[in-house]
Amino acid sequence: MGKVLIFGHQNPDTDAIGAAIAFANLQKELGVDAEAVALGAVNEETQFALDHFGLTAPRVVEKIAAETSDVMLVDHNEFQQSVADIEELNILAVVDHHRIANFQTANPLYYRAEPVGCTSTIVLKLYKEKNIAVPAKIAGMMVSAIISDTLLFKSPTCTQEDIEAANELAEIAGIELNSYGLDLLKAGTNLGTKTEAELLDLDAKSFPMADKTVRIAQVNTVDLAEVFARQDALRDAMLAENVKNGYDLFLLLVTNVLDSDSELLVAGEPREKVTTAFNVKLENDRAFLPGVVSRKKQIVPQLTEAFEQ
């Protein structure tokens, strides 16, 4: 076996990057020639964490087959969220905390999936199971990932395991959890300098639902009104993405990280599935979703059920 590349999903968030870095380091400690790579440039929140802990972002790749045949996936398993040539590759392992869908392999593999708030919580377990210490800098990226994915423990995806892991990693990394966590989340809310296309691509995933393809993007902010001042331009950009990429329905979930509420902007059809899923009426293509912060737990399952009706 030659080099093994380890990566998270497209449009990587802090967990996709942090878990890849941490899992690659663990594999190296176990004797594997492993490298963490990324399927896109890191966002501002992730860059804040990398800078804080003195780490360099993984190099970005678009295809892998010409470089190696062996890969490991973190923070995703669905092929449409993975590297472009994923079907040509030999997947050796998956560590994830999402649903399992659109996934198959020709060979047996190691698969670790747990219903926790963050992949890095699972990776910490793997370090402990192998009796390998987590380096301080990598612990910093892992705790950053947990903070990001759980919105500093406010998300309904957060479990007691995530909280305990974050506290353990914060001690290793030498940070004060709450103050650092707020700084990290605020670093990811600087949206004013980004174009509409950049906003829609910050954290977006595609999901097959029935015979449709649904694109769901999420952005974090401390001011919903600031984002929706650009509503017309955002909606036009979403409709253009639908035409360009064959999406049927595009949802933009704008989440206030301080209030733990979100507002939804909808473009495309069938929009009645949105009203059914969340029991709301769309007004000017928008719906306010109080207490909704998690795409994984509060958006995707409800939409999937609506599409199956």
C-alpha positions as CSV (number, residue, x, y, z in Angstrom):
1,M,0.0,0.0,0.0
2,G,1.3,3.4,-1.0
3,K,0.3,6.8,0.2
4,V,-3.2,7.1,1.6
5,L,-5.0,10.4,1.2
6,I,-7.5,11.4,3.9
7,F,-10.2,14.0,3.4
8,G,-13.6,15.4,4.4
9,H,-16.4,16.5,2.2
10,Q,-16.5,19.2,-0.5
11,N,-16.8,22.8,0.7
12,P,-15.0,21.7,3.8
13,D,-16.0,23.1,7.2
14,T,-13.8,23.0,10.4
15,D,-14.7,19.4,11.2
16,A,-13.9,18.2,7.6
17,I,-10.5,19.8,7.9
18,G,-9.8,19.1,11.6
19,A,-10.9,15.5,11.5
20,A,-8.8,14.9,8.3
21,I,-5.7,16.4,10.0
22,A,-6.3,14.4,13.2
23,F,-7.1,11.1,11.6
24,A,-4.1,11.4,9.2
25,N,-1.8,12.0,12.2
26,L,-3.3,8.9,13.9
27,Q,-2.7,6.8,10.8
28,K,1.0,8.0,10.7
29,E,1.4,7.0,14.3
30,L,0.1,3.6,13.3
31,G,2.7,3.3,10.5
32,V,0.5,4.4,7.5
33,D,1.9,6.8,4.9
34,A,-1.0,9.1,5.2
35,E,-1.7,12.8,4.2
36,A,-4.6,15.0,5.0
37,V,-5.9,16.8,1.9
38,A,-9.0,19.0,1.3
39,L,-11.7,19.2,-1.4
40,G,-11.8,22.9,-1.3
41,A,-10.3,26.0,0.2
42,V,-10.8,26.5,4.0
43,N,-13.3,29.0,5.2
44,E,-12.5,31.9,7.6
45,E,-13.6,30.1,10.7
46,T,-11.3,27.1,9.9
47,Q,-8.4,29.5,9.0
48,F,-8.9,31.2,12.3
49,A,-8.4,27.9,14.1
50,L,-5.4,26.9,11.9
51,D,-3.7,30.2,12.6
52,H,-4.4,30.1,16.3
53,F,-2.8,26.7,16.6
54,G,0.0,27.2,14.1
55,L,-1.1,24.7,11.5
56,T,-1.1,24.9,7.7
57,A,-4.2,24.1,5.7
58,P,-4.1,20.8,3.8
59,R,-3.5,21.1,0.1
60,V,-6.6,21.2,-2.1
61,V,-7.2,18.3,-4.6
62,E,-9.9,17.9,-7.2
63,K,-9.1,14.3,-8.3
64,I,-7.0,11.7,-6.7
65,A,-6.8,8.5,-8.9
66,A,-3.7,9.8,-10.7
67,E,-1.9,10.1,-7.4
68,T,-3.0,7.1,-5.4
69,S,-5.7,4.5,-5.3
70,D,-6.2,4.3,-1.5
71,V,-8.2,6.8,0.5
72,M,-9.9,7.3,3.8
73,L,-13.0,9.5,4.3
74,V,-13.9,11.6,7.3
75,D,-17.0,13.6,8.0
76,H,-18.9,12.2,5.0
77,N,-19.8,9.1,3.1
78,E,-22.2,10.1,0.3
79,F,-20.4,10.0,-3.0
80,Q,-21.9,13.2,-4.3
81,Q,-20.2,15.1,-1.4
82,S,-16.9,13.5,-2.0
83,V,-14.0,13.8,-4.5
84,A,-14.9,13.8,-8.2
85,D,-13.3,10.4,-8.9
86,I,-14.4,8.6,-5.7
87,E,-15.8,5.7,-7.7
88,E,-12.3,4.9,-9.0
89,L,-10.7,4.8,-5.6
90,N,-10.3,2.1,-2.9
91,I,-11.9,3.3,0.3
92,L,-10.0,1.8,3.2
93,A,-11.9,3.5,6.0
94,V,-14.7,5.9,6.9
95,V,-15.1,7.9,10.1
96,D,-18.4,9.8,10.1
97,H,-21.4,11.1,12.1
98,H,-23.9,11.5,9.2
99,R,-26.5,9.3,7.7
100,I,-25.3,6.6,5.4
101,A,-26.5,7.0,1.8
102,N,-25.4,6.5,-1.8
103,F,-22.4,4.5,-0.6
104,Q,-20.9,1.2,-1.7
105,T,-17.5,-0.4,-2.0
106,A,-16.1,-3.4,-3.8
107,N,-13.9,-4.4,-0.9
108,P,-14.3,-4.7,2.9
109,L,-13.4,-1.6,4.9
110,Y,-13.2,-0.1,8.3
111,Y,-16.4,1.9,9.0
112,R,-16.9,3.9,12.1
113,A,-20.1,5.9,12.4
114,E,-21.7,7.2,15.6
115,P,-24.6,9.5,16.3
116,V,-22.6,12.3,17.9
117,G,-22.3,16.0,17.0
118,C,-18.9,15.9,15.4
119,T,-16.6,13.5,13.7
120,S,-13.6,14.8,15.7
121,T,-15.4,13.4,18.8
122,I,-15.1,9.9,17.3
123,V,-11.5,10.5,16.2
124,L,-10.6,11.3,19.8
125,K,-12.0,7.9,20.8
126,L,-9.8,6.2,18.2
127,Y,-6.7,7.9,19.7
128,K,-7.6,6.7,23.1
129,E,-8.4,3.1,21.9
130,K,-5.0,3.0,20.3
131,N,-3.4,4.6,23.4
132,I,-1.9,7.4,21.3
133,A,-1.6,10.9,22.7
134,V,-3.2,13.8,20.8
135,P,-0.6,16.5,20.0
136,A,-1.6,19.9,21.4
137,K,-2.0,21.6,18.0
138,I,-4.1,18.9,16.6
139,A,-6.2,18.8,19.8
140,G,-6.9,22.5,19.1
141,M,-8.2,21.7,15.6
142,M,-10.4,18.9,17.0
143,V,-11.9,21.0,19.7
144,S,-12.5,23.8,17.1
145,A,-14.4,21.2,15.0
146,I,-16.6,20.3,17.9
147,I,-17.3,23.9,18.8
148,S,-18.2,24.6,15.1
149,D,-20.4,21.5,14.6
150,T,-22.3,21.9,17.8
151,L,-22.4,25.8,17.8
152,L,-20.7,25.7,21.2
153,F,-23.0,23.0,22.4
154,K,-26.2,24.7,21.4
155,S,-27.1,22.5,18.5
156,P,-29.5,19.6,19.0
157,T,-26.9,17.3,17.4
158,C,-24.6,17.9,20.5
159,T,-24.3,15.0,22.8
160,Q,-22.7,14.6,26.3
161,E,-19.8,12.8,24.5
162,D,-19.1,15.9,22.4
163,I,-19.1,18.1,25.5
164,E,-16.7,15.8,27.4
165,A,-14.4,15.4,24.3
166,A,-14.3,19.2,23.9
167,N,-13.3,19.8,27.5
168,E,-10.6,17.1,27.3
169,L,-9.2,18.5,24.1
170,A,-9.4,22.1,25.3
171,E,-7.2,21.1,28.2
172,I,-4.7,19.5,25.9
173,A,-4.7,22.5,23.6
174,G,-4.4,25.0,26.5
175,I,-7.4,27.1,25.7
176,E,-10.4,28.5,27.7
177,L,-13.2,26.7,26.0
178,N,-16.0,29.3,26.0
179,S,-14.1,32.4,25.2
180,Y,-12.1,30.7,22.4
181,G,-15.4,29.1,21.2
182,L,-17.1,32.5,20.8
183,D,-14.1,34.0,19.0
184,L,-14.1,31.0,16.6
185,L,-17.8,31.2,15.8
186,K,-17.6,35.0,15.2
187,A,-14.7,34.5,12.9
188,G,-17.0,32.5,10.6
189,T,-19.6,35.2,10.4
190,N,-17.7,37.8,8.4
191,L,-19.9,37.7,5.3
192,G,-19.9,41.2,4.0
193,T,-16.9,40.8,1.7
194,K,-18.2,37.7,0.0
195,T,-20.1,37.5,-3.3
196,E,-23.5,35.7,-3.4
197,A,-21.9,32.8,-5.1
198,E,-19.2,32.5,-2.4
199,L,-21.8,32.7,0.3
200,L,-23.8,29.9,-1.3
201,D,-20.7,27.7,-1.6
202,L,-19.3,28.2,1.9
203,D,-21.0,25.2,3.4
204,A,-23.3,23.5,0.9
205,K,-24.2,19.9,0.3
206,S,-26.4,18.1,-2.2
207,F,-28.9,15.4,-1.3
208,P,-30.9,13.0,-3.5
209,M,-34.5,13.1,-2.3
210,A,-37.0,10.8,-4.2
211,D,-36.3,11.7,-7.8
212,K,-35.0,15.2,-7.0
213,T,-31.7,16.8,-6.1
214,V,-31.8,19.2,-3.2
215,R,-29.0,21.6,-2.5
216,I,-28.8,22.9,1.0
217,A,-26.4,25.7,2.0
218,Q,-25.9,27.1,5.4
219,V,-24.2,30.3,6.6
220,N,-23.7,31.5,10.1
221,T,-24.2,35.1,11.1
222,V,-24.9,37.4,14.1
223,D,-27.4,39.5,12.1
224,L,-30.0,37.8,9.9
225,A,-31.1,41.2,8.4
226,E,-27.6,41.8,7.1
227,V,-27.7,38.7,5.0
228,F,-31.3,39.1,3.8
229,A,-30.6,42.6,2.6
230,R,-29.1,40.7,-0.3
231,Q,-32.1,38.4,-0.8
232,D,-32.8,39.2,-4.4
233,A,-29.2,38.7,-5.5
234,L,-29.0,35.5,-3.4
235,R,-32.2,34.1,-4.9
236,D,-31.0,34.9,-8.4
237,A,-27.7,33.2,-7.7
238,M,-29.5,30.1,-6.3
239,L,-31.7,29.8,-9.4
240,A,-28.6,30.1,-11.6
241,E,-26.9,27.3,-9.6
242,N,-30.0,25.1,-10.1
243,V,-29.8,25.6,-13.9
244,K,-26.0,25.1,-14.0
245,N,-25.8,22.0,-11.8
246,G,-29.2,20.4,-12.2
247,Y,-30.5,21.0,-8.7
248,D,-34.3,21.0,-8.4
249,L,-34.5,22.8,-5.1
250,F,-32.0,25.1,-3.4
251,L,-32.3,26.0,0.2
252,L,-30.2,28.6,2.0
253,L,-30.3,28.2,5.8
254,V,-29.1,31.4,7.5
255,T,-28.4,30.7,11.2
256,N,-27.9,33.3,13.9
257,V,-25.2,31.7,16.1
258,L,-26.1,33.9,19.1
259,D,-29.9,33.4,19.1
260,S,-29.9,29.8,17.8
261,D,-32.6,30.5,15.2
262,S,-32.5,30.4,11.4
263,E,-34.3,31.8,8.4
264,L,-34.7,29.8,5.2
265,L,-34.6,31.2,1.7
266,V,-36.0,28.9,-1.0
267,A,-35.4,28.8,-4.8
268,G,-36.7,26.1,-7.2
269,E,-39.3,23.4,-6.9
270,P,-41.1,21.6,-5.4
271,R,-41.3,24.2,-2.7
272,E,-44.4,22.7,-1.3
273,K,-42.1,20.0,0.2
274,V,-40.6,22.8,2.3
275,T,-43.9,23.9,3.7
276,T,-44.8,20.3,4.5
277,A,-41.5,19.5,6.1
278,F,-41.5,22.5,8.5
279,N,-45.2,23.3,8.7
280,V,-44.6,26.8,7.6
281,K,-45.8,29.2,4.9
282,L,-43.3,30.8,2.6
283,E,-43.6,34.5,2.5
284,N,-41.4,36.2,-0.2
285,D,-39.6,32.8,-0.5
286,R,-38.6,32.9,3.2
287,A,-39.6,31.1,6.4
288,F,-38.4,31.7,9.9
289,L,-37.4,28.6,11.8
290,P,-37.1,29.2,15.5
291,G,-34.6,27.0,17.3
292,V,-33.4,25.4,14.1
293,V,-29.6,25.4,13.7
294,S,-28.7,21.9,12.4
295,R,-28.9,21.0,8.7
296,K,-28.1,17.4,9.6
297,K,-30.8,16.9,12.3
298,Q,-33.4,19.6,11.8
299,I,-33.5,20.0,8.0
300,V,-32.4,17.0,6.0
301,P,-34.5,14.3,7.9
302,Q,-37.7,16.4,7.7
303,L,-37.2,17.2,4.0
304,T,-36.5,13.6,3.2
305,E,-39.7,12.5,4.9
306,A,-41.7,15.1,3.0
307,F,-40.3,14.0,-0.3
308,E,-41.2,10.4,0.5
309,Q,-44.9,11.3,1.1
